[in-house]
Amino acid sequence: MTELKPGQGGRSRIPLRISHRLWGYYWERLQKNRLSLVGLGFIGFLVLTGIFGPLLVQDPQKTDFNILNLPPLGFSIQESIYDIKTNEITTTMIEGRPEHPLGTDSKGRDMLAMLVSGARISLLVGLLATGIAIFLGTFLGVLSAFLGGWVDNALMRFTDIMMTFPFFLLLVLIVFIFGPSLAIIVLVIGLTGWTGAARLIRSEALSLRTRDFITASKALGASDTRVIFNHLIPNVSSLIIVMASLSIPGVIMAEASLSFIGLGDPMSTSWGTILNTGQHSLDSAWWVAVEPGIMLFLTVLSFNFFGDGLRDAFDPKASV
Amino acid sequence: MRSYIIKRLLYSVIIAWGILTITFILLRVGPTSPVDRYILNIAAKGQDVESVRQAIEARYGLDKPIIEQYLLYMGNLLQGKWGWSFSASQPVMELIGSHWIYSFQLILLATIFAIILGVGLGILSAVNQNTKIDYATSIFSFIGISIPGFWLGLMLILVFAVYLGVFKTFYDTSYPIWSLENLRQLIMPVLALGTGELAGYVRYTRSAMLDNLRKEFVTTARAKGLSERTVIGKHVLRNAVLPLVTIIMFDLGSIVFGGAYLTEIVFGIPGLGQVSFNAIFANDYAVVIAVTLIGTFMVLFINLATDLIYTYLDPRIRYD
């Protein structure tokens, strides 16, 4: 018999990490939910757009004052210009042009380029902030459950405070104070969004702690770290994945809301920033407010579909 | 029971104190000072900026160390003095007193709208499980959950105010609060704010109804020969409503400074969201702290009320 070093005893961590069969089983269950596949498809499209899109379109911040408020291709608007010399109002039809298929905004910026840039920002913020929040939540939840005593008490009381804080007000306050930059927005959403995850993981860890397989592993002399990393984390990993996928839409929405009220990163174009511009030109250029909203809506919808499908696929009690 | 309530109230005060402290520190360590706005006006008049700054800081106690300022603020607060609003040039409580009603009315109407329609659609969906009605309702609720409320607001303005001209594009504050004209112009804000909540309630009601429809007491009720109407209305619904109370209350706490905040900004409703928004941008820290505290107390009060209502609705639950 070959000697196994600690951490190599592969059989002890079947759930998710190494079991291809289990992954296959979950994938099969997920596939039964059509809507979640549609969601996954759109997310894939967004990821590709976010990575490669900016290479294919023009600079989203480039302004061109000759082509203000150009409608999308296939649409046209009437524009009335008052000529001060002849004292006449001339009405011209402005039609969409193929070089700006989704139109331009009130500064002549290309809508397509801005939407592509927005996809990148939304995904970046959504994934990074959720990553920070879920990591912190898992870490603090497990810590709280395992250490117990005053650490647990202090952490959970702090969680209570954070959960009671008017969340959006806190976001606006911190972003305003420290200045609107992408890094601040990601950090703030990540550092304030871990509370739900921490509570859930803590309660899950508390119940897992008393299970026989953990007791057995402890009886065999496993250290706390080993129990946590080889038994506990793998067993809550499905919960972590579902939580992450269901909290991404909230994060994307939070970023869009911040940019919408004027607290977006001025150096980058996000859907919220475009909506902020569009809000002021509703009567002259409807598409500026419509297009980013549709993208935002479809993105959030896709993550909700996908997260819902994942939750059902991971839940042994749910019939899919 | 009484000792439980007292304990909870004490705990609420501690949480509120924690939030107050965090907000205070955030506001006072920020790079900007509430004096900046004054300075801006004075600089235009050509006075000596530095001496004016010192005079103002001394007058409002802003030149003292932050600990002293904090203790001073706390002391005033305990005497019921909420401070002075720099940006509105009136006492904080006067400012809040003249604006809270707008937020309250909006949230109240949106919640009533969401509960009535949401629970209704949820029941309809559950009773017609796996029919076209059920599928249509599910799709509708998915859309409702995913649509950003502030964007829905923009789209409503675009269609009904800009293009169809059914409503005004701005919120008219000249009407008395509960007059018919005012209620009429609140239709769009209520739709924008309520749709997300409504969609959530549809889903919860549906799943809670389905859970209870499978229970044995429903079979018993049917076996007794009760009409389907009585079975659904009296036996299933009453049990399904229970968890819904928690969700509605929780929502109420979170929309106060989430959705309502943005809805007020989109429609220009001069509620507390608008007030706190302006206060943050003007560094008006007394207003920001006051609004944050009010929001916090509302959430804490709602939580406590939920738990107490629960013991009334479900006598099996007791707190000791």
Boltz contact constraints between the chains, C-beta under 6 A:
constraints:
  - contact:
      token1: [A, 160]
      token2: [B, 15]
      max_distance: 6.0
  - contact:
      token1: [A, 161]
      token2: [B, 15]
      max_distance: 6.0
  - contact:
      token1: [A, 161]
      token2: [B, 18]
      max_distance: 6.0
  - contact:
      token1: [A, 164]
      token2: [B, 15]
      max_distance: 6.0
  - contact:
      token1: [A, 164]
      token2: [B, 296]
      max_distance: 6.0
  - contact:
      token1: [A, 164]
      token2: [B, 299]
      max_distance: 6.0
  - contact:
      token1: [A, 165]
      token2: [B, 19]
      max_distance: 6.0
  - contact:
      token1: [A, 166]
      token2: [B, 257]
      max_distance: 6.0
  - contact:
      token1: [A, 166]
      token2: [B, 292]
      max_distance: 6.0
  - contact:
      token1: [A, 166]
      token2: [B, 295]
      max_distance: 6.0
  - contact:
      token1: [A, 168]
      token2: [B, 257]
      max_distance: 6.0
  - contact:
      token1: [A, 168]
      token2: [B, 258]
      max_distance: 6.0
  - contact:
      token1: [A, 168]
      token2: [B, 261]
      max_distance: 6.0
  - contact:
      token1: [A, 169]
      token2: [B, 257]
      max_distance: 6.0
  - contact:
      token1: [A, 169]
      token2: [B, 292]
      max_distance: 6.0
  - contact:
      token1: [A, 172]
      token2: [B, 280]
      max_distance: 6.0
  - contact:
      token1: [A, 173]
      token2: [B, 280]
      max_distance: 6.0
  - contact:
      token1: [A, 176]
      token2: [B, 280]
      max_distance: 6.0
  - contact:
      token1: [A, 177]
      token2: [B, 30]
      max_distance: 6.0
  - contact:
      token1: [A, 253]
      token2: [B, 148]
      max_distance: 6.0
  - contact:
      token1: [A, 257]
      token2: [B, 262]
      max_distance: 6.0
  - contact:
      token1: [A, 282]
      token2: [B, 158]
      max_distance: 6.0
  - contact:
      token1: [A, 282]
      token2: [B, 162]
      max_distance: 6.0
  - contact:
      token1: [A, 283]
      token2: [B, 162]
      max_distance: 6.0
  - contact:
      token1: [A, 286]
      token2: [B, 158]
      max_distance: 6.0
  - contact:
      token1: [A, 289]
      token2: [B, 154]
      max_distance: 6.0
  - contact:
      token1: [A, 293]
      token2: [B, 151]
      max_distance: 6.0
  - contact:
      token1: [A, 296]
      token2: [B, 148]
      max_distance: 6.0
  - contact:
      token1: [A, 297]
      token2: [B, 146]
      max_distance: 6.0
  - contact:
      token1: [A, 297]
      token2: [B, 147]
      max_distance: 6.0
  - contact:
      token1: [A, 300]
      token2: [B, 146]
      max_distance: 6.0
  - contact:
      token1: [A, 301]
      token2: [B, 146]
      max_distance: 6.0
  - contact:
      token1: [A, 304]
      token2: [B, 146]
      max_distance: 6.0
